[in-house]
Amino acid sequence: MLRAPYRFDEYRPNEIKGFLDLMVPERMILSRYSDTARTNSTENYYGIEYAISKVPDSLIDRWSNPKEISQLSIKQLNPFVAKRFDLKEGPVTSAPQRLTSSSTLELWHQLDTSFEQPRGAVNLALFTPAVIQSAESAVASTLLTRMLNEMENELLYDASLAGLSAQLYPHLRGISIKVSGYDDRLPELFVSQLKVLEEPLADEALFERLREDYRKELLNSLKDKPYNRTFSKLYDEVMQGWSTEARLAALDTVELETLRSQRAKILRQGQLRLFVHGNLTEAEALEIGAKVEQAFSDLQPIDIPQLVVTQLSNETSTSIQVDHSDSALLLYMQSESDAIAERAEVALLNEMLSAPFYSSLRTEQQLGYIVFSNYLPMNEQPGLALVAQSPVANTEQLREAFALFLTQWRAALPELLASELDAFKASLASRISTPSQRLADETARLWREIDRDNSMFDTREQMLAAIGQVDTEALLSRMDQLLNRQLWVEANPD
């Protein structure tokens, strides 16, 4: 279905001309807001100074006979508006197929018209360690992608009006390009994103503005809600990222030339993964793949390892100071590996723990208005996160409340498992087995499988099977193990 904010059913030129005839300078109301405006009156309720005056005849004459401005013109037709909306035919497969696997490019494709929409998606990831080798490289990569996006702003605006979207962004393993929307003009939009990677970086004023915007963004993130700050600290500790403070320190060392150098490093070595999904044929996928190989013809292949997750041993703590009157506490409990059985066990434990944890700290003890638990995998290694933010309790008091809850809940766990394990299994399995409701959701699910190197695309089915096999003994053992691998993250008011 095509949607729009309005539609034209009938053309009435006389009515249109009547409205246009009224749009003359003499009928205009002009408002000006300024700290330096000359005023002669004061508004009664709010004390706002203002002035009302007639527009001088000299201005009316100028506006009635304007000079021609050569830069103004009627915009050309939007090149991204789709003209074909047919659903394409081709081999139907239950999962994406690998079409190409070279030293630098792995190409996956699936023609998927099951959602009965003429839409598609193209996801490209360039894996390279150059993006986050240092705080400076992380900052430079962020500013580089933002500058390239800004340079494409006019083109991306046209694309958005035509029902298309495009993203170019950095992440822990490299940079990615994602385009999606109506498939008719989707390949052209994707190619434009490839071309922008080579655009000259010459606009010093644009760079300065983006750098200052990023500085404000980083400074504002330090004023984020305390519980959000604890998550940022957790990811920095466990996923070995660069903290906000480290990025701020590196920001002043990054110049426009740094971005040019960083782009050269990113495009020098790496591995490419491409996924073409939706209403796009195998032939179209191969053509897109050829464009990618052409754009990255100088890329030197290297092995890209998976992200390293810091392994916890026993119980550790870390803390941050926050510009807020509330305190916050996050307890992260880490499983031993990324085995599918452990993922199922930890997910089930969160299913059982989340409601009583909220009830105990939020409802009964009234320690805070933000209380929750999350199943929190780090690069597929499962874990549990218990979180609370409080205006009445400090982190020491919250820590005591967390510990007491876990002790009491662990003691009651055998009885809970004896009576309700099957119900919790059914609840979790129901959510996991829910099929994607949109093409975009299915694209994201399959893209995660490609990132996992799971060519069977069956993580969901593996999880459902593992949940079915979980027993009481396994859950009790897993909970005891989690209690022995803890990281406490405290957020204390300045």
N, C-alpha and C positions, 0 to 999 in steps of 0.2 A: 504494500500500500504506500502511495506517495502522499506526503503530508505537506501543507503549506499554511502560513498564517492568514491567507486570504485567497480568493479566486475571482476571476472576472467571468460573469455569465452573459453580459450584454454590453455592447459598445454604444455609448451615448455621447457623441462628440459635442453636441450643443451644451449639455450640462457641464462637460469638462471645460469648454471654452468659457462658460459663465464663471466658473470658479477661478480660472486663470486670469480673467479680466479684472477680478477683484484684488489680485496679488500685485499691487502697485506700491511704490514708496510712500505715497500719501496716506495709505491705510496701515502702515507698519507701526507696530509697537516695539521699540528697541529698549532692552534692559541692559544696564551696565553695572557690574559689581566690582568695586575697587576700594582699597584702603585710602586712596588719594582723591576720591571723587569729591567734588564740591557739592555741599548739601545746604538746604535752607529750612528743613522741617525735621521733626522727630516723631517717630511712631509711638503711640500712646502706651501699648502694652509691654513691649520689649525694649523700648528706648533706642530703636534703630534709626540712625540718621539717614535721610533720603532727600531727593529732589525730583520734581516732575516738571518737565519743560517741553515746549514744542520744538520739533526738529527744524533747524534753520532751513530757509528756502534754498540756500546755496547747496546744502547737502542733498536736498530733494532733487535739484537740477542735476547734480553729479550722478546720483543713483539712477535718474531717469534716462541719462545718456552716457552709459558706461563705456569706457575704453575696452577694446577687444583684448583679451588675455590669451596669448597663443598657447599657454600651458594647459588651458581648460579645453576639454574635448569630451565627446560622448564615448563612454567606455565601450570597447569592443565586446563582442559576444563572448560569454564565458566558455572557455575551451573544455571545461570539465563536465559540462552538462551531458548526461547520458542520453543516447538516442535509441539504444537497444535494451530491451528488458526481458528478452526470452531466456528461458532456462535451458542451459546447454546439455547436450547429450554426450555420453562417453562411458567408459568402463566404470562400474560402481564397485567400490572397494570398501571393506569394513574398517580400514585404517589407512593412514597415509602410506604412500609408496616412495621408496628412495629411487629417484631417477638418475642422480649423478653423485659420484663420490670420487673426487680427485684429491690431489695433495693439499688443495686450499679450500675447495667448496664441496659441501654436502647439500644436495637439493632434495627436498621432500615435497610431495604433492598429493592432494586429494580433491577430486571433483565431488562437491557436496551440495546437492540441491534439496536436501531433506527439509530445509526450513522454507522452501518454496519462495525464495526471494532472490532477485538478480544481484546478489551481493558477493563480495569476495574479500580476501585479506592476503597481504604479502608481508611476511615478517623476515627480516634479515638481521643476523647478529654477527658482528665482527669481534671475535674473542682475541684479546691481546692484553698482556700484563702491563702495557705502557700507560693504561688509564689511571691506575692507582698505585704506581710504584712509590710515590711520595705524596705528601700533602700538596705540594706545588703542582704535581701532575694531575691530581684529583681536581684541584681548583681550575687548572687550565682546561681540562677536559669538559668540565661543567660550563665554563665561559665559552669555550669553542662551540659546543653544540647549541648553546643559547644564541650566540652570534649568527651562526648559520641559519637557525630557525628564523631569527629576526630579518635576515636578508631575504628570506623567502616569504615574508609576511603577506605581501600582496597576492602572490600566487596561491598561498595556502588559504587566504580569505575566499578567493574564487572557488577553490576546491570545497571549502566548507559549505558554501552556498549551494553547491551541486551535490551535497550529500556524501562528501568524501572527507576523510581525515588523515593526517600524517603526523608522525612523531619521530624526532631524532633526539636521542638521549643517551647519556652515559650510565653505566652500572658497574658493579664490582668486577665483572669479567670482561668489560670492553665497552662497545657502543652498539646501539641497535637502531634500526629504521623499521617502523611499522606503518603501513597504509591500509585503509579499509574503506568500504562503502560500495556504491554501485559499481559493478565490475567493468562496465563498458569503457570507462576512461581510467580505470585503476592502474594499468601498466604505465600509462603516460605520467601519472602522478608519481609513481615509484621511481621511474627513470629521472624525473626532475630532482628527486631527493638524492639520487646517486650523483647527479651533476653538481649539486650544491656543495658536496664534499671537496670539490676542487676550486670553488669560487675564491677569487682573491680576497684576502683579509686586509683591507686598506682603510676602513672607516674608523679613525681614531676616536671621534666623538661618540660613535655608537659603542665602541669598546669601553670607553670611560663610563658611559651611562650604565651599561650592563654590569660592570665591575662594582659600581656604587650600589646598584640595585641588589646585587648578590651580597654585598657587605651588610646592607640593611636587613636582608632576609636572614643571614646568619646571626646577626645581633638580635633580631626579633625571636629567633628560635631559642635563644638563651632565656627568653622571657615566657616560653611556652608553659603550659600546665605542668606542674611537677611530675605527675605520673607519666606524661609523654617524655619528659627529660630522662626518666629512669629507663625507658625503652631505648632511647638513643644511646645512653651510656652502655646498656646491655649489649646492643649490636656492635658498638665500638670494641667492647671487651672480647666478645665471643667470635665475631666475624672479622676482627682485626681491621676495622675501618679507620678512617681519619676523623677525629673529633671535630666539633664545631670550632673549638679554640685553636686547634692545629690549622684548620682551613683559614681562619681569620688571620693567623700569624703569617701564613703563606700568601695571602691575597695581595699584599703590598709588593711582593717580589714578582708578581705576574704582570707582564706588559703585553702589548699586542704582538710583539715579536715572539714572546713565549708561546702564544697560541699557534703561530705559524710553525714553530719548532715542534710543539706537541702534536699537531696534526701530522707532520711528517713521520714522527715516531709511531703514531697509531696506525698509519697506512703502510708502514714498512714491513711489519711482521705480524702474523696471526693466522687464524682459521675462520672460515666463513660457514655459516649455516643459514639456509634459506628454506622457507616454508610457504608454499602457495596453496591457498585453501578457498573453498567455496565454489562460486559459479565461474571457474576458470579451468580451461581444459589442459590436458597434458602438454599439448603443443604450445599453448600460451606460457605454461610454467617453464618449459625448456627455453623459450625465447627470453623470458625474464632472467633465467639462469645465465644465458649467454651475455646479456647486458651486464650482469654482476661480474662475470669473469673478465669482461672487457674493462669495466671500471676499476677492477682490482688486479689488473694484469701484472703489476710489479710487486704484488704482495708475496713475501717470502714465507713459506709454511713453517710453522713451529708447533711443537706439542704444547697444548694448554691444559694444565692440571685443573682439577676441580678446586673449588674454594676450600680453604682449610678452616675447620671449626676448632676453636680452642677447647681442649678437653679439661673438664673440671676434675679436681681431686678433692674429696672430702668437702669441707665447708669453707667458703671464702666470702669476703665482703669488699665492697667499694662504695664510695659516696661522692655526692656532688652538692654544691651550694646553689640554691635557687633564689631568684628574685620574686618571692611569693611568700605569703603568710602561712600557707598550708605546708604540711610535710607529706611525703609520699614514700612508699616502700614497695619494691618489686622483689619477689623471691622466684628465682629461676632454678628449676630442678631438671637436670639433664640426664637423658637415658644414655646407655652405653654405646649404641651403634645405630646405624640407619636401617637395620634389618626390618623387614615388613612386619614381623611378629611384634617387635617392640613398638612400632608405630601404632599398631592396632591396640596394644595394651595401654599405652600412654593416652591415646585418644579416648579409650573407654574410661580410664581413671578420671580424665577431665569431665567427661559426661556425668559421672557420678558425683564429683566433688564440687562442681561450679555452683549449684543451687544452695547446698548447705553452707558453703563458704560465704556466699552473699548474705544468706539469712543470718548467720552468726555475727559477722562484723558490721553489716549495714543495718539490719532490722533489729536484732536483739541488743547488740552493744552500742549501736549508733556511733561508730568510730569515724565514719566518713560517708560522703555522698557518692564517691566513686569507688566501687568494690567489685572486682570480677576476677575470674580465672580464665586462662586461655590455653588451648593446645598450641604450642609454639615450636614448630620444627625449624631447625637451623640447617639449611642445605640438606634437607631430608632427615637429619638426625633429630628425633623427637624430644620434646621437653614440655614441661608445664610452667606457666607463669602465673603467680598469684599477686594481685595488685590492689593497693588501697591508697587513697589520698584523703587526708584528714585535716580539718581545721581545729580539732580539739585534742588530738594525740600526736606526740612526737614519734620519731622513727623507732626509738627504743620501746615505747609502749606498743606500737604497731607490731614490732618484731615479737614481743611477748605474746600478743594476741594471735599472730600467725602460728607460732610454735605450739601454743595451747590448743588451737583448733586442730592442727595436724595430728597432735598426740591423741586427742579424743576421737578424731575421725578415723585414724588408723586402728584404734582399739575397737571401734564399732564396725569396721569394714567387713570382717567375716560374716557377721549377721546380715549386713546389707547385701552381700554377694549371694548368700544362701536364698534370699527371698526375691531379689530384683535383678539379678544379673541378666537374665534373658530379656527383660523389658528394656534395660539399657542397651543391650546389643541391638535389639530391634530398632530402637530410636536412632542410634548412630548409623546403622546400616541403611535406614530409610533415607537419611540425609545424603549419605555418600552415593547411593544408587540413583538419586534424582537426576534425570538426564538434563543436559544443557537446554535452556529455554530459548537461546538466541544463537545465531551463528558466531557472534563475537565471543560468547562464552565457550563454545566448542573449539574455536580457534585457540583461545587461551589455554584450554585444557590440553589439547594436542601439542601445543608449543612447549608446555611444561614437560611433557613426556619426551619430546625431542631433546630438550635441555638435560633431561635425566639420562640420556643415552638408552632409553627404553624403546627399542624398535618393535616391541610387541604391543605397545600402547595399552597396557592392561593393569596399570597401577590400581585403578578403581576396583577391578575384579580381584586383584591380589588382596587388597585391603578387606573386601567383603569376605573372602575366604578365610583370611587371618582372624577377623572378628568372630567368625563362626567357630573357630577352634580355640579361642581363649577360654581358659578355665579359672577357677577360683585360686588355685595354687599359683598360677602364673601371675595373676594380678597382685596377689599379696607379695610375692617376691619382687615384682617390678616396683611396687610402691616403696618397699624397703630400700631398694637400690636407689630410687629417686631421692629419698630422704638423706642419702649419703653423698650426693653430688649436687651441692647447692651453691648458688651465687646470690648473695643479698646485695641489692642496689638501693642505697638510701638517698633521698633528696631532702636536704635540710634547709630551712629558711636562712638567708644571710643574717 
